[in-house]
Amino acid sequence: MSPDYLSKLRQDEFAMIRQLGPPTFFVAFTNAKSKWTTLMSTLHTLNKNHMEILKLFDELESKHFTNLVIFDPVTCTHYYNHQMVAFHNLLKKDSSIFGKVDDFYFITKF
């Protein structure tokens, strides 16, 4: 990311804080690939023949997870996007665990 892009993001965030007030809730998501068992299991099933992985999913090591992600970044991106859309929909519901959310702002980086 360029310094100009980051400067623009910072300016936008400060403008939102001036207009809406300080944020009351902040969350950051990361791609802890070894914790996303559904994604890793799917990648293993889809790509084990192409990557010549002879181990069962339960026997995979961290290096195998990394290789699965590197081998199929498109599926990972779609999975992450699906998770974020589901989270957006959860925030929009009045009856969610977060209660009524007046406004929210998302930045997605790959």
MIPATOR-575174 format. One record per atom (N, C-alpha, C, O, CB): x, y, z. Coordinates in Angstrom, 1 decimal, m for minus. Glycine has a CB too. Layout:
! residues N
<c1=X	c2=Y	c3=Z>
...
***
This chain:
! residues 110
<c1=0.8	c2=m1.2	c3=0.0>
<c1=0.0	c2=0.0	c3=0.0>
<c1=0.9	c2=1.2	c3=0.0>
<c1=1.9	c2=1.3	c3=0.7>
<c1=m1.0	c2=0.0	c3=1.2>
<c1=0.5	c2=2.2	c3=m0.8>
<c1=1.3	c2=3.4	c3=m0.9>
<c1=1.0	c2=4.4	c3=0.2>
<c1=m0.1	c2=4.3	c3=0.9>
<c1=1.0	c2=4.1	c3=m2.3>
<c1=1.9	c2=5.2	c3=0.5>
<c1=1.7	c2=6.2	c3=1.6>
<c1=0.5	c2=7.1	c3=1.3>
<c1=m0.2	c2=7.5	c3=2.2>
<c1=3.0	c2=7.1	c3=1.7>
<c1=0.3	c2=7.5	c3=0.0>
<c1=m0.9	c2=8.3	c3=m0.4>
<c1=m2.2	c2=7.6	c3=0.0>
<c1=m3.1	c2=8.2	c3=0.5>
<c1=m0.9	c2=8.6	c3=m1.8>
<c1=m2.2	c2=6.3	c3=m0.3>
<c1=m3.4	c2=5.5	c3=0.0>
<c1=m3.7	c2=5.5	c3=1.5>
<c1=m4.8	c2=5.7	c3=2.0>
<c1=m3.3	c2=4.0	c3=m0.5>
<c1=m2.7	c2=5.2	c3=2.3>
<c1=m2.8	c2=5.2	c3=3.8>
<c1=m3.2	c2=6.5	c3=4.3>
<c1=m4.0	c2=6.6	c3=5.3>
<c1=m1.5	c2=4.7	c3=4.4>
<c1=m2.6	c2=7.6	c3=3.7>
<c1=m3.0	c2=8.9	c3=4.2>
<c1=m4.5	c2=9.2	c3=3.9>
<c1=m5.1	c2=9.8	c3=4.7>
<c1=m2.1	c2=10.0	c3=3.4>
<c1=m4.9	c2=8.8	c3=2.7>
<c1=m6.4	c2=9.0	c3=2.4>
<c1=m7.3	c2=8.2	c3=3.4>
<c1=m8.3	c2=8.8	c3=3.8>
<c1=m6.7	c2=8.5	c3=1.0>
<c1=m6.9	c2=7.0	c3=3.7>
<c1=m7.7	c2=6.2	c3=4.7>
<c1=m7.7	c2=6.9	c3=6.1>
<c1=m8.7	c2=7.0	c3=6.7>
<c1=m7.1	c2=4.8	c3=4.9>
<c1=m6.5	c2=7.4	c3=6.5>
<c1=m6.5	c2=8.1	c3=7.8>
<c1=m7.3	c2=9.3	c3=7.8>
<c1=m8.0	c2=9.6	c3=8.8>
<c1=m5.0	c2=8.5	c3=8.1>
<c1=m7.3	c2=10.1	c3=6.7>
<c1=m8.1	c2=11.3	c3=6.6>
<c1=m9.6	c2=11.0	c3=6.6>
<c1=m10.4	c2=11.6	c3=7.3>
<c1=m7.8	c2=12.1	c3=5.3>
<c1=m10.0	c2=9.9	c3=5.9>
<c1=m11.4	c2=9.5	c3=5.9>
<c1=m11.8	c2=9.0	c3=7.3>
<c1=m13.0	c2=9.4	c3=7.7>
<c1=m11.6	c2=8.3	c3=4.9>
<c1=m11.0	c2=8.3	c3=8.0>
<c1=m11.3	c2=7.9	c3=9.4>
<c1=m11.5	c2=9.1	c3=10.3>
<c1=m12.4	c2=9.1	c3=11.1>
<c1=m10.3	c2=6.9	c3=9.9>
<c1=m10.6	c2=10.0	c3=10.2>
<c1=m10.7	c2=11.2	c3=11.1>
<c1=m11.9	c2=12.0	c3=10.8>
<c1=m12.5	c2=12.6	c3=11.7>
<c1=m9.4	c2=12.1	c3=11.0>
<c1=m12.3	c2=12.1	c3=9.5>
<c1=m13.5	c2=12.8	c3=9.1>
<c1=m14.7	c2=12.1	c3=9.7>
<c1=m15.7	c2=12.8	c3=10.2>
<c1=m13.6	c2=12.9	c3=7.6>
<c1=m14.7	c2=10.8	c3=9.7>
<c1=m15.9	c2=10.0	c3=10.2>
<c1=m15.9	c2=10.3	c3=11.8>
<c1=m17.0	c2=10.4	c3=12.3>
<c1=m15.8	c2=8.5	c3=9.9>
<c1=m14.8	c2=10.3	c3=12.4>
<c1=m14.8	c2=10.5	c3=13.9>
<c1=m15.3	c2=11.9	c3=14.2>
<c1=m16.1	c2=12.1	c3=15.2>
<c1=m13.4	c2=10.3	c3=14.5>
<c1=m14.9	c2=12.9	c3=13.4>
<c1=m15.4	c2=14.2	c3=13.6>
<c1=m16.9	c2=14.3	c3=13.5>
<c1=m17.6	c2=15.0	c3=14.2>
<c1=m14.7	c2=15.2	c3=12.7>
<c1=m17.5	c2=13.6	c3=12.5>
<c1=m18.9	c2=13.7	c3=12.2>
<c1=m19.7	c2=12.8	c3=13.1>
<c1=m20.8	c2=13.2	c3=13.6>
<c1=m19.2	c2=13.3	c3=10.7>
<c1=m19.3	c2=11.6	c3=13.4>
<c1=m20.1	c2=10.6	c3=14.1>
<c1=m19.7	c2=10.4	c3=15.6>
<c1=m20.4	c2=9.8	c3=16.4>
<c1=m20.0	c2=9.3	c3=13.4>
<c1=m18.5	c2=10.9	c3=15.9>
<c1=m18.0	c2=10.7	c3=17.3>
<c1=m17.1	c2=9.5	c3=17.3>
<c1=m16.9	c2=8.8	c3=16.3>
<c1=m19.2	c2=10.5	c3=18.3>
<c1=m16.4	c2=9.3	c3=18.4>
<c1=m15.5	c2=8.1	c3=18.5>
<c1=m16.1	c2=6.8	c3=18.4>
<c1=m17.3	c2=6.7	c3=18.8>
<c1=m14.7	c2=8.2	c3=19.8>
<c1=m15.5	c2=5.8	c3=17.8>
<c1=m16.1	c2=4.5	c3=17.7>
<c1=m16.3	c2=3.8	c3=19.0>
<c1=m15.5	c2=4.0	c3=20.0>
<c1=m15.2	c2=3.6	c3=16.8>
<c1=m17.4	c2=3.1	c3=19.1>
<c1=m17.7	c2=2.4	c3=20.4>
<c1=m17.4	c2=0.9	c3=20.3>
<c1=m17.4	c2=0.2	c3=21.3>
<c1=m19.1	c2=2.6	c3=20.7>
<c1=m17.1	c2=0.4	c3=19.1>
<c1=m16.8	c2=m1.0	c3=18.9>
<c1=m15.8	c2=m1.1	c3=17.7>
<c1=m16.0	c2=m0.5	c3=16.7>
<c1=m18.1	c2=m1.8	c3=18.6>
<c1=m14.7	c2=m1.8	c3=17.9>
<c1=m13.7	c2=m2.0	c3=16.9>
<c1=m13.3	c2=m3.5	c3=16.9>
<c1=m13.2	c2=m4.1	c3=17.9>
<c1=m12.4	c2=m1.1	c3=17.2>
<c1=m13.2	c2=m4.1	c3=15.7>
<c1=m12.9	c2=m5.5	c3=15.5>
<c1=m11.9	c2=m5.6	c3=14.3>
<c1=m12.1	c2=m4.9	c3=13.3>
<c1=m14.1	c2=m6.4	c3=15.4>
<c1=m10.9	c2=m6.5	c3=14.5>
<c1=m10.0	c2=m6.8	c3=13.4>
<c1=m10.0	c2=m8.3	c3=13.1>
<c1=m10.0	c2=m9.0	c3=14.1>
<c1=m8.6	c2=m6.2	c3=13.6>
<c1=m10.1	c2=m8.7	c3=11.9>
<c1=m10.0	c2=m10.1	c3=11.6>
<c1=m8.7	c2=m10.4	c3=10.9>
<c1=m8.2	c2=m9.6	c3=10.2>
<c1=m11.2	c2=m10.5	c3=10.7>
<c1=m8.2	c2=m11.6	c3=11.2>
<c1=m7.0	c2=m12.0	c3=10.6>
<c1=m7.3	c2=m13.4	c3=9.9>
<c1=m8.3	c2=m14.1	c3=10.2>
<c1=m5.9	c2=m12.1	c3=11.6>
<c1=m6.4	c2=m13.8	c3=9.1>
<c1=m6.6	c2=m15.1	c3=8.4>
<c1=m5.7	c2=m16.2	c3=9.1>
<c1=m4.8	c2=m16.7	c3=8.6>
<c1=m6.1	c2=m15.0	c3=6.9>
<c1=m6.1	c2=m16.5	c3=10.3>
<c1=m5.5	c2=m17.6	c3=11.0>
<c1=m5.8	c2=m18.9	c3=10.4>
<c1=m6.8	c2=m19.6	c3=10.8>
<c1=m5.9	c2=m17.6	c3=12.6>
<c1=m5.1	c2=m19.2	c3=9.3>
<c1=m5.5	c2=m20.3	c3=8.4>
<c1=m5.7	c2=m21.6	c3=9.2>
<c1=m6.5	c2=m22.4	c3=8.8>
<c1=m4.5	c2=m20.4	c3=7.3>
<c1=m4.9	c2=m21.9	c3=10.2>
<c1=m4.9	c2=m23.2	c3=10.9>
<c1=m6.2	c2=m23.3	c3=11.7>
<c1=m6.6	c2=m24.4	c3=12.1>
<c1=m3.7	c2=m23.4	c3=11.7>
<c1=m6.8	c2=m22.1	c3=12.0>
<c1=m8.1	c2=m22.1	c3=12.8>
<c1=m9.3	c2=m22.2	c3=11.9>
<c1=m10.4	c2=m22.5	c3=12.4>
<c1=m8.1	c2=m20.9	c3=13.7>
<c1=m9.2	c2=m22.0	c3=10.6>
<c1=m10.3	c2=m22.0	c3=9.7>
<c1=m10.4	c2=m23.4	c3=9.2>
<c1=m10.1	c2=m23.7	c3=8.0>
<c1=m10.2	c2=m21.0	c3=8.6>
<c1=m10.9	c2=m24.3	c3=10.0>
<c1=m10.9	c2=m25.8	c3=9.6>
<c1=m11.8	c2=m26.1	c3=8.4>
<c1=m11.4	c2=m26.9	c3=7.6>
<c1=m11.3	c2=m26.6	c3=10.8>
<c1=m12.9	c2=m25.4	c3=8.3>
<c1=m13.8	c2=m25.6	c3=7.2>
<c1=m13.0	c2=m25.3	c3=5.9>
<c1=m13.1	c2=m26.1	c3=4.9>
<c1=m15.0	c2=m24.7	c3=7.3>
<c1=m12.4	c2=m24.1	c3=5.8>
<c1=m11.6	c2=m23.7	c3=4.6>
<c1=m10.5	c2=m24.7	c3=4.4>
<c1=m10.3	c2=m25.2	c3=3.2>
<c1=m11.1	c2=m22.3	c3=4.8>
<c1=m9.7	c2=m25.0	c3=5.4>
<c1=m8.6	c2=m25.9	c3=5.2>
<c1=m9.0	c2=m27.3	c3=4.7>
<c1=m8.3	c2=m27.9	c3=3.9>
<c1=m7.7	c2=m26.0	c3=6.5>
<c1=m10.1	c2=m27.8	c3=5.3>
<c1=m10.6	c2=m29.1	c3=4.9>
<c1=m11.0	c2=m29.1	c3=3.5>
<c1=m10.8	c2=m30.1	c3=2.7>
<c1=m11.8	c2=m29.5	c3=5.8>
<c1=m11.7	c2=m28.0	c3=3.0>
<c1=m12.1	c2=m27.9	c3=1.7>
<c1=m11.0	c2=m27.8	c3=0.7>
<c1=m10.9	c2=m28.5	c3=m0.3>
<c1=m13.0	c2=m26.7	c3=1.5>
<c1=m10.0	c2=m27.0	c3=1.1>
<c1=m8.8	c2=m26.9	c3=0.2>
<c1=m8.0	c2=m28.2	c3=0.1>
<c1=m7.6	c2=m28.6	c3=m0.9>
<c1=m7.8	c2=m25.8	c3=0.8>
<c1=m8.0	c2=m28.9	c3=1.2>
<c1=m7.4	c2=m30.3	c3=1.2>
<c1=m8.1	c2=m31.2	c3=0.3>
<c1=m7.5	c2=m31.9	c3=m0.5>
<c1=m7.3	c2=m30.8	c3=2.7>
<c1=m9.4	c2=m31.2	c3=0.4>
<c1=m10.2	c2=m32.1	c3=m0.5>
<c1=m10.0	c2=m31.7	c3=m2.0>
<c1=m9.9	c2=m32.6	c3=m2.8>
<c1=m11.7	c2=m32.0	c3=m0.1>
<c1=m10.1	c2=m30.4	c3=m2.3>
<c1=m10.0	c2=m30.0	c3=m3.7>
<c1=m8.6	c2=m30.2	c3=m4.3>
<c1=m8.5	c2=m30.5	c3=m5.5>
<c1=m10.4	c2=m28.5	c3=m3.7>
<c1=m7.6	c2=m30.0	c3=m3.5>
<c1=m6.2	c2=m29.9	c3=m4.1>
<c1=m5.3	c2=m31.0	c3=m3.7>
<c1=m4.1	c2=m31.0	c3=m4.1>
<c1=m5.7	c2=m28.6	c3=m3.7>
<c1=m5.7	c2=m32.0	c3=m2.9>
<c1=m4.7	c2=m33.0	c3=m2.4>
<c1=m4.1	c2=m33.8	c3=m3.6>
<c1=m2.9	c2=m34.2	c3=m3.5>
<c1=m5.4	c2=m33.9	c3=m1.4>
<c1=m4.9	c2=m34.0	c3=m4.6>
<c1=m4.4	c2=m34.8	c3=m5.8>
<c1=m3.4	c2=m34.0	c3=m6.6>
<c1=m2.4	c2=m34.5	c3=m7.0>
<c1=m5.5	c2=m35.3	c3=m6.6>
<c1=m3.7	c2=m32.7	c3=m6.8>
<c1=m2.8	c2=m31.8	c3=m7.5>
<c1=m1.5	c2=m31.5	c3=m6.8>
<c1=m0.4	c2=m31.4	c3=m7.4>
<c1=m3.5	c2=m30.5	c3=m7.8>
<c1=m1.5	c2=m31.5	c3=m5.5>
<c1=m0.4	c2=m31.2	c3=m4.7>
<c1=0.3	c2=m32.4	c3=m4.1>
<c1=1.4	c2=m32.3	c3=m3.5>
<c1=m0.7	c2=m30.3	c3=m3.5>
<c1=m0.2	c2=m33.6	c3=m4.4>
<c1=0.4	c2=m34.8	c3=m4.0>
<c1=0.5	c2=m34.9	c3=m2.5>
<c1=1.6	c2=m35.3	c3=m2.0>
<c1=1.7	c2=m35.1	c3=m4.7>
<c1=m0.5	c2=m34.5	c3=m1.8>
<c1=m0.5	c2=m34.6	c3=m0.3>
<c1=m1.1	c2=m36.0	c3=0.1>
<c1=m2.2	c2=m36.3	c3=m0.3>
<c1=m1.4	c2=m33.5	c3=0.4>
<c1=m0.3	c2=m36.8	c3=0.7>
<c1=m0.6	c2=m38.2	c3=1.0>
<c1=m1.2	c2=m38.3	c3=2.4>
<c1=m1.7	c2=m39.4	c3=2.8>
<c1=0.5	c2=m39.1	c3=0.8>
<c1=m1.1	c2=m37.3	c3=3.2>
<c1=m1.6	c2=m37.3	c3=4.6>
<c1=m3.1	c2=m37.0	c3=4.7>
<c1=m3.7	c2=m36.4	c3=3.8>
<c1=m0.8	c2=m36.3	c3=5.5>
<c1=m3.7	c2=m37.6	c3=5.7>
<c1=m5.1	c2=m37.2	c3=6.0>
<c1=m5.1	c2=m35.8	c3=6.5>
<c1=m4.1	c2=m35.3	c3=7.0>
<c1=m5.7	c2=m38.2	c3=7.0>
<c1=m6.3	c2=m35.2	c3=6.5>
<c1=m6.5	c2=m33.8	c3=7.0>
<c1=m6.0	c2=m33.6	c3=8.4>
<c1=m5.4	c2=m32.6	c3=8.7>
<c1=m7.9	c2=m33.3	c3=6.8>
<c1=m6.4	c2=m34.6	c3=9.3>
<c1=m6.0	c2=m34.5	c3=10.7>
<c1=m4.5	c2=m34.6	c3=11.0>
<c1=m4.1	c2=m34.2	c3=12.0>
<c1=m6.7	c2=m35.5	c3=11.5>
<c1=m3.8	c2=m35.0	c3=10.0>
<c1=m2.3	c2=m35.2	c3=10.1>
<c1=m1.5	c2=m34.1	c3=9.5>
<c1=m0.3	c2=m34.1	c3=9.6>
<c1=m1.9	c2=m36.6	c3=9.5>
<c1=m2.2	c2=m33.1	c3=8.9>
<c1=m1.4	c2=m32.0	c3=8.3>
<c1=m0.7	c2=m31.2	c3=9.3>
<c1=m1.1	c2=m30.9	c3=10.4>
<c1=m2.4	c2=m31.2	c3=7.5>
<c1=0.4	c2=m30.6	c3=8.8>
<c1=1.3	c2=m29.7	c3=9.6>
<c1=1.1	c2=m28.3	c3=9.1>
<c1=0.4	c2=m28.1	c3=8.1>
<c1=2.8	c2=m30.1	c3=9.6>
<c1=1.6	c2=m27.3	c3=9.8>
<c1=1.5	c2=m25.9	c3=9.4>
<c1=2.0	c2=m25.7	c3=8.0>
<c1=1.3	c2=m24.9	c3=7.3>
<c1=2.2	c2=m25.1	c3=10.4>
<c1=3.1	c2=m26.3	c3=7.6>
<c1=3.6	c2=m26.0	c3=6.3>
<c1=2.6	c2=m26.5	c3=5.2>
<c1=2.6	c2=m25.9	c3=4.1>
<c1=4.9	c2=m26.7	c3=6.1>
<c1=1.8	c2=m27.5	c3=5.5>
<c1=0.8	c2=m28.0	c3=4.5>
<c1=m0.3	c2=m27.0	c3=4.4>
<c1=m0.8	c2=m26.7	c3=3.3>
<c1=0.3	c2=m29.4	c3=4.9>
<c1=m0.7	c2=m26.4	c3=5.5>
<c1=m1.8	c2=m25.4	c3=5.5>
<c1=m1.3	c2=m24.2	c3=4.6>
<c1=m2.0	c2=m23.7	c3=3.8>
<c1=m2.1	c2=m24.9	c3=6.9>
<c1=m0.1	c2=m23.8	c3=4.8>
<c1=0.5	c2=m22.7	c3=4.1>
<c1=0.5	c2=m23.0	c3=2.6>
<c1=0.2	c2=m22.1	c3=1.8>
<c1=1.9	c2=m22.3	c3=4.6>
<c1=1.0	c2=m24.2	c3=2.3>
<c1=1.0	c2=m24.6	c3=0.8>
<c1=m0.4	c2=m24.6	c3=0.2>
<c1=m0.6	c2=m24.3	c3=m0.9>
<c1=1.7	c2=m25.9	c3=0.7>
<c1=m1.4	c2=m25.1	c3=1.0>
<c1=m2.7	c2=m25.1	c3=0.5>
<c1=m3.2	c2=m23.7	c3=0.1>
<c1=m3.9	c2=m23.5	c3=m0.9>
<c1=m3.7	c2=m25.8	c3=1.5>
<c1=m3.0	c2=m22.8	c3=1.0>
<c1=m3.4	c2=m21.4	c3=0.8>
<c1=m2.7	c2=m20.8	c3=m0.4>
<c1=m3.3	c2=m20.1	c3=m1.3>
<c1=m3.1	c2=m20.5	c3=2.0>
<c1=m1.4	c2=m21.0	c3=m0.5>
<c1=m0.6	c2=m20.5	c3=m1.7>
<c1=m1.1	c2=m21.1	c3=m3.0>
<c1=m1.1	c2=m20.5	c3=m4.0>
<c1=0.9	c2=m20.8	c3=m1.5>
<c1=m1.4	c2=m22.4	c3=m2.9>
<c1=m1.8	c2=m23.1	c3=m4.2>
<c1=m3.2	c2=m22.6	c3=m4.7>
<c1=m3.5	c2=m22.7	c3=m5.9>
<c1=m1.9	c2=m24.6	c3=m3.9>
<c1=m4.1	c2=m22.2	c3=m3.8>
<c1=m5.5	c2=m21.8	c3=m4.2>
<c1=m5.9	c2=m20.5	c3=m3.5>
<c1=m6.8	c2=m20.6	c3=m2.7>
<c1=m6.4	c2=m23.0	c3=m3.8>
<c1=m5.3	c2=m19.4	c3=m3.8>
<c1=m5.7	c2=m18.1	c3=m3.2>
<c1=m7.1	c2=m17.7	c3=m3.6>
<c1=m7.7	c2=m17.0	c3=m2.8>
<c1=m4.7	c2=m17.1	c3=m3.6>
<c1=m7.6	c2=m18.1	c3=m4.7>
<c1=m9.0	c2=m17.7	c3=m5.1>
<c1=m10.0	c2=m18.2	c3=m4.2>
<c1=m10.9	c2=m17.5	c3=m3.8>
<c1=m9.2	c2=m18.1	c3=m6.6>
<c1=m9.9	c2=m19.5	c3=m3.9>
<c1=m10.9	c2=m20.1	c3=m3.0>
<c1=m10.8	c2=m19.5	c3=m1.6>
<c1=m11.8	c2=m19.2	c3=m0.9>
<c1=m10.6	c2=m21.6	c3=m2.8>
<c1=m9.6	c2=m19.2	c3=m1.1>
<c1=m9.4	c2=m18.5	c3=0.1>
<c1=m10.1	c2=m17.1	c3=0.2>
<c1=m10.7	c2=m16.7	c3=1.1>
<c1=m7.9	c2=m18.4	c3=0.5>
<c1=m9.9	c2=m16.4	c3=m0.9>
<c1=m10.5	c2=m15.1	c3=m1.0>
<c1=m12.0	c2=m15.1	c3=m1.0>
<c1=m12.7	c2=m14.3	c3=m0.4>
<c1=m10.0	c2=m14.3	c3=m2.3>
<c1=m12.6	c2=m16.1	c3=m1.8>
<c1=m14.0	c2=m16.3	c3=m1.8>
<c1=m14.6	c2=m16.7	c3=m0.4>
<c1=m15.6	c2=m16.2	c3=0.0>
<c1=m14.4	c2=m17.3	c3=m2.8>
<c1=m13.8	c2=m17.5	c3=0.3>
<c1=m14.2	c2=m18.0	c3=1.6>
<c1=m14.2	c2=m16.8	c3=2.6>
<c1=m15.2	c2=m16.6	c3=3.3>
<c1=m13.3	c2=m19.1	c3=2.1>
<c1=m13.2	c2=m16.0	c3=2.6>
<c1=m13.1	c2=m14.8	c3=3.4>
<c1=m14.2	c2=m13.8	c3=3.1>
<c1=m14.8	c2=m13.3	c3=4.0>
<c1=m11.7	c2=m14.1	c3=3.3>
<c1=m14.4	c2=m13.6	c3=1.8>
<c1=m15.5	c2=m12.7	c3=1.5>
<c1=m16.9	c2=m13.2	c3=2.0>
<c1=m17.7	c2=m12.4	c3=2.4>
<c1=m15.5	c2=m12.5	c3=m0.1>
<c1=m17.1	c2=m14.5	c3=1.8>
<c1=m18.3	c2=m15.1	c3=2.3>
<c1=m18.5	c2=m14.8	c3=3.8>
<c1=m19.6	c2=m14.5	c3=4.3>
<c1=m18.4	c2=m16.6	c3=2.0>
<c1=m17.4	c2=m15.0	c3=4.6>
<c1=m17.5	c2=m14.8	c3=6.0>
<c1=m17.8	c2=m13.4	c3=6.4>
<c1=m18.5	c2=m13.1	c3=7.3>
<c1=m16.1	c2=m15.3	c3=6.7>
<c1=m17.2	c2=m12.4	c3=5.6>
<c1=m17.4	c2=m11.0	c3=5.9>
<c1=m18.8	c2=m10.6	c3=5.5>
<c1=m19.4	c2=m9.8	c3=6.2>
<c1=m16.4	c2=m10.2	c3=5.1>
<c1=m19.3	c2=m11.1	c3=4.4>
<c1=m20.7	c2=m10.8	c3=4.1>
<c1=m21.7	c2=m11.3	c3=5.2>
<c1=m22.6	c2=m10.6	c3=5.5>
<c1=m21.1	c2=m11.4	c3=2.7>
<c1=m21.4	c2=m12.5	c3=5.7>
<c1=m22.2	c2=m13.0	c3=6.8>
<c1=m22.1	c2=m12.2	c3=8.0>
<c1=m23.1	c2=m11.9	c3=8.7>
<c1=m21.8	c2=m14.5	c3=7.1>
<c1=m20.9	c2=m11.7	c3=8.3>
<c1=m20.8	c2=m10.8	c3=9.4>
<c1=m21.5	c2=m9.4	c3=9.2>
<c1=m22.1	c2=m8.9	c3=10.1>
<c1=m19.3	c2=m10.5	c3=9.7>
<c1=m21.4	c2=m8.9	c3=8.0>
<c1=m22.2	c2=m7.7	c3=7.7>
<c1=m23.6	c2=m7.9	c3=7.9>
<c1=m24.3	c2=m7.0	c3=8.5>
<c1=m21.9	c2=m7.2	c3=6.2>
<c1=m24.2	c2=m9.0	c3=7.4>
<c1=m25.6	c2=m9.3	c3=7.6>
<c1=m26.0	c2=m9.4	c3=9.1>
<c1=m27.0	c2=m9.0	c3=9.5>
<c1=m26.0	c2=m10.6	c3=6.9>
<c1=m25.1	c2=m10.0	c3=9.9>
<c1=m25.3	c2=m10.1	c3=11.3>
<c1=m25.3	c2=m8.7	c3=12.0>
<c1=m26.2	c2=m8.5	c3=12.8>
<c1=m24.2	c2=m11.0	c3=12.0>
<c1=m24.5	c2=m7.8	c3=11.6>
<c1=m24.5	c2=m6.5	c3=12.1>
<c1=m25.7	c2=m5.7	c3=11.8>
<c1=m26.2	c2=m4.9	c3=12.5>
<c1=m23.2	c2=m5.7	c3=11.6>
<c1=m26.3	c2=m6.0	c3=10.6>
<c1=m27.5	c2=m5.2	c3=10.1>
<c1=m28.7	c2=m5.7	c3=10.9>
<c1=m29.7	c2=m4.9	c3=10.9>
<c1=m27.6	c2=m5.4	c3=8.7>
<c1=m28.8	c2=m6.9	c3=11.4>
<c1=m30.0	c2=m7.3	c3=12.1>
<c1=m30.1	c2=m6.6	c3=13.4>
<c1=m29.2	c2=m6.4	c3=14.2>
<c1=m29.9	c2=m8.8	c3=12.4>
<c1=m31.4	c2=m6.2	c3=13.7>
<c1=m31.6	c2=m5.6	c3=15.0>
<c1=m31.6	c2=m6.5	c3=16.2>
<c1=m31.3	c2=m6.1	c3=17.3>
<c1=m33.0	c2=m4.9	c3=15.0>
<c1=m31.8	c2=m7.8	c3=15.9>
<c1=m31.9	c2=m8.8	c3=17.0>
<c1=m30.5	c2=m9.6	c3=17.1>
<c1=m30.5	c2=m10.7	c3=17.7>
<c1=m33.0	c2=m9.8	c3=16.7>
<c1=m29.4	c2=m9.0	c3=16.6>
<c1=m28.1	c2=m9.7	c3=16.7>
<c1=m27.6	c2=m9.5	c3=18.1>
<c1=m28.1	c2=m8.8	c3=18.9>
<c1=m27.1	c2=m9.2	c3=15.6>
<c1=m26.5	c2=m10.3	c3=18.4>
<c1=m25.9	c2=m10.2	c3=19.7>
<c1=m25.3	c2=m8.8	c3=19.9>
<c1=m25.0	c2=m8.5	c3=21.1>
<c1=m24.8	c2=m11.2	c3=19.8>
<c1=m25.1	c2=m8.0	c3=18.9>
<c1=m24.5	c2=m6.7	c3=19.0>
<c1=m25.6	c2=m5.6	c3=19.3>
<c1=m25.2	c2=m4.5	c3=19.6>
<c1=m23.7	c2=m6.3	c3=17.8>
<c1=m26.8	c2=m6.0	c3=19.2>
<c1=m27.9	c2=m5.0	c3=19.4>
<c1=m28.0	c2=m4.2	c3=18.1>
<c1=m27.6	c2=m4.6	c3=17.0>
<c1=m27.6	c2=m4.1	c3=20.6>
<c1=m28.6	c2=m3.0	c3=18.2>
<c1=m28.8	c2=m2.2	c3=17.0>
<c1=m27.5	c2=m1.4	c3=16.7>
<c1=m27.0	c2=m0.7	c3=17.6>
<c1=m30.0	c2=m1.2	c3=17.2>
<c1=m27.0	c2=m1.6	c3=15.5>
<c1=m25.8	c2=m0.9	c3=15.1>
<c1=m26.2	c2=0.2	c3=14.1>
<c1=m26.8	c2=0.0	c3=13.1>
<c1=m24.8	c2=m1.9	c3=14.4>
<c1=m25.9	c2=1.4	c3=14.5>
<c1=m26.3	c2=2.6	c3=13.7>
<c1=m25.5	c2=2.7	c3=12.4>
<c1=m26.0	c2=3.0	c3=11.4>
<c1=m26.2	c2=3.9	c3=14.5>
<c1=m24.2	c2=2.5	c3=12.5>
<c1=m23.3	c2=2.7	c3=11.4>
<c1=m22.1	c2=1.8	c3=11.5>
<c1=m21.6	c2=1.6	c3=12.7>
<c1=m22.9	c2=4.2	c3=11.3>
<c1=m21.5	c2=1.4	c3=10.4>
<c1=m20.3	c2=0.7	c3=10.5>
<c1=m19.5	c2=0.9	c3=9.2>
<c1=m20.0	c2=1.4	c3=8.2>
<c1=m20.6	c2=m0.8	c3=10.6>
<c1=m18.2	c2=0.6	c3=9.3>
<c1=m17.2	c2=1.0	c3=8.3>
<c1=m16.3	c2=m0.2	c3=8.2>
<c1=m15.7	c2=m0.7	c3=9.2>
<c1=m16.5	c2=2.3	c3=8.6>
<c1=m16.0	c2=m0.7	c3=7.0>
<c1=m15.1	c2=m1.9	c3=6.7>
<c1=m14.1	c2=m1.5	c3=5.8>
<c1=m14.3	c2=m0.8	c3=4.8>
<c1=m15.9	c2=m3.1	c3=6.2>
<c1=m12.9	c2=m2.0	c3=6.0>
<c1=m11.8	c2=m2.0	c3=5.1>
<c1=m11.3	c2=m3.4	c3=4.9>
<c1=m11.0	c2=m4.1	c3=5.9>
<c1=m10.6	c2=m1.0	c3=5.6>
<c1=m11.2	c2=m3.9	c3=3.7>
<c1=m10.7	c2=m5.2	c3=3.4>
<c1=m9.4	c2=m5.1	c3=2.7>
<c1=m9.3	c2=m4.4	c3=1.6>
<c1=m11.8	c2=m6.1	c3=2.6>
<c1=m8.4	c2=m5.8	c3=3.1>
<c1=m7.1	c2=m5.8	c3=2.5>
<c1=m6.7	c2=m7.2	c3=2.2>
<c1=m6.9	c2=m8.1	c3=3.1>
<c1=m6.0	c2=m5.1	c3=3.3>
<c1=m6.2	c2=m7.5	c3=1.1>
<c1=m5.6	c2=m8.8	c3=0.7>
<c1=m4.2	c2=m8.7	c3=0.4>
<c1=m3.6	c2=m9.7	c3=0.1>
<c1=m6.4	c2=m9.4	c3=m0.5>
***
